[in-house]
C-alpha cells in the first residue's frame, strides 16, 4: 500500500480468472460499499492502466470492468477511492499472466 493510501473498511475487489496465458481477459467486480468518494473510485490494473468505476460524488456500489493483460507477469490490481486529500484502498487482487 502506498503511504498516501489508507485501508477502508467497506468495499472489495474480485477478479475472474486470476491466472492464465497472455493475452488474458479478466473480468473485475468492484464494490465501493455504497460510500461517496469526492474524486470517484478507480480500478488500477497494475500494468499502468486504470479506469474509473464510480463517478465523483456518487454512491459507489458494485461495478464491473474487463481488462486484457497482454504481457506475462504478476500484477496487483487495486480499487482506490479518492477522497479530499486521501486515497482509500478498497480492495486488491493479484493477477498472474503466463507466456
Secondary structure, DSSP 8 states (H G I E B T S, - for coil): --TTEEE-SS-EEEEE-SEEESSEEEEEEEE-TT-B-TT-EEEE-SSS-EEEEE-TTSB--EEEEEEEE-S-EEEEEEEEEE-SS-EEEEEEEEEEEE-
